[in-house]
Amino acid sequence: MPSGAGSGLVDLATESSLSILAGSVAARTSTLRHYDFGVDANERALLIRQYRDGYRAVMAALEGITDEELDRSDGGGWTPRQIAHHLADSEMMSAIRIRRLLAEPKPVLYGYDEKGFAERLTRDRPIAPSLEAMHWARETCAQLLDRMGEEEWRIVGTHTESGRYGTEDWLRIYAAHCHDHAAQISRARGKS
């Protein structure tokens, strides 16, 4: 495990709260195009803890994975190998998005072809470099989250595919993202 990977991990009692929150966030964000709801300080703190825990969740889902399991999907979905590479791509995109939101006066956030990336850029590549990229992109974003004040949590930009998109939207989406894919990896391995 990379040095510093243990920082920000949550205890087992909190993992239950994070799982419940992840389900709630997923249900709410899947039905809303613009994610027009506020986050109170307690929910934000839970989301940040969940975000920080994402790398651990993915690594736990991948623990002991075999070469055969890396290339087996959960019934038509992405394989664990594709998921690992997708997470690296997504975390790098998310790192740029939060930085644009925080640094630019009228931020425009660009979408990308997630499916195309996963299908065309993964093949038989080793996952270790992608997991490292995911870890460090996520860690640098967590450092930004820790330093954000109330004003910064109200910043809104425009996403080229979904329209209004703010820092709270970013947190809601990416807090659950790794956990959702960790569960997908576990299903592909027959462990859920």
Backbone hydrogen bonds, N-H to C=O, Kabsch-Sander energy under -0.5 kcal/mol:
donor,donor_aa,acceptor,acceptor_aa,energy
5,A,2,P,-1.9
7,S,4,G,-1.2
9,L,6,G,-1.5
15,E,11,D,-1.6
16,S,12,L,-1.1
17,S,13,A,-0.8
18,L,14,T,-2.6
19,S,15,E,-2.4
20,I,16,S,-2.3
21,L,17,S,-2.6
22,A,18,L,-2.8
23,G,19,S,-2.1
24,S,20,I,-2.1
25,V,21,L,-3.1
26,A,22,A,-2.7
27,A,23,G,-2.3
28,R,24,S,-2.2
29,T,25,V,-3.1
30,S,26,A,-1.9
31,T,27,A,-0.6
32,L,28,R,-0.6
37,F,35,Y,-1.8
44,R,40,D,-2.7
45,A,41,A,-2.2
46,L,42,N,-2.1
47,L,43,E,-2.7
48,I,44,R,-2.6
49,R,45,A,-2.1
50,Q,46,L,-2.7
51,Y,47,L,-2.8
52,R,48,I,-2.7
53,D,49,R,-1.6
54,G,50,Q,-0.6
54,G,51,Y,-1.3
57,A,53,D,-2.1
58,V,54,G,-2.1
59,M,55,Y,-2.7
60,A,56,R,-2.6
61,A,57,A,-2.0
62,L,58,V,-1.8
63,E,59,M,-0.9
63,E,60,A,-0.5
65,I,62,L,-2.4
70,L,66,T,-2.0
71,D,67,D,-0.8
71,D,68,E,-0.8
72,R,69,E,-1.6
74,D,78,W,-0.6
81,R,70,L,-2.6
83,I,79,T,-2.6
84,A,80,P,-2.6
85,H,81,R,-2.1
86,H,82,Q,-2.7
87,L,83,I,-2.9
88,A,84,A,-1.6
89,D,85,H,-2.4
90,S,86,H,-3.4
91,E,87,L,-2.7
92,M,88,A,-2.1
93,M,89,D,-2.2
94,S,90,S,-3.1
95,A,91,E,-2.2
96,I,92,M,-1.6
97,R,93,M,-2.4
98,I,94,S,-2.6
99,R,95,A,-1.5
100,R,96,I,-2.6
101,L,97,R,-2.5
102,L,98,I,-2.1
103,A,99,R,-2.2
104,E,100,R,-2.3
109,L,158,T,-3.1
114,E,112,Y,-1.6
117,F,113,D,-2.8
118,A,114,E,-2.7
119,E,115,K,-2.6
120,R,116,G,-2.6
121,L,117,F,-2.4
125,R,122,T,-2.5
131,L,127,I,-2.5
132,E,128,A,-2.2
133,A,129,P,-2.4
134,M,130,S,-2.7
135,H,131,L,-2.6
136,W,132,E,-2.6
137,A,133,A,-2.4
138,R,134,M,-2.3
139,E,135,H,-2.4
140,T,136,W,-2.3
141,C,137,A,-1.7
142,A,138,R,-2.4
143,Q,139,E,-1.8
144,L,140,T,-1.4
145,L,141,C,-2.5
146,D,142,A,-2.2
147,R,143,Q,-0.7
147,R,144,L,-1.2
148,M,144,L,-0.6
148,M,145,L,-1.1
152,E,149,G,-0.5
153,W,149,G,-1.2
154,R,151,E,-1.3
155,I,152,E,-0.9
157,G,165,Y,-3.1
158,T,107,P,-2.3
159,H,163,G,-4.2
160,T,109,L,-2.9
163,G,159,H,-2.2
165,Y,157,G,-2.1
167,T,155,I,-2.0
170,W,166,G,-2.4
171,L,167,T,-2.2
172,R,168,E,-2.5
173,I,169,D,-2.5
174,Y,170,W,-2.6
175,A,171,L,-2.2
176,A,172,R,-1.0
177,H,173,I,-1.0
178,C,174,Y,-0.7
180,D,176,A,-2.7
181,H,177,H,-2.0
182,A,178,C,-2.5
183,A,179,H,-2.1
184,Q,180,D,-1.6
185,I,181,H,-2.4
186,S,182,A,-2.3
187,R,183,A,-2.3
188,A,184,Q,-2.2
189,R,185,I,-1.6
190,G,187,R,-1.4
191,K,186,S,-3.4
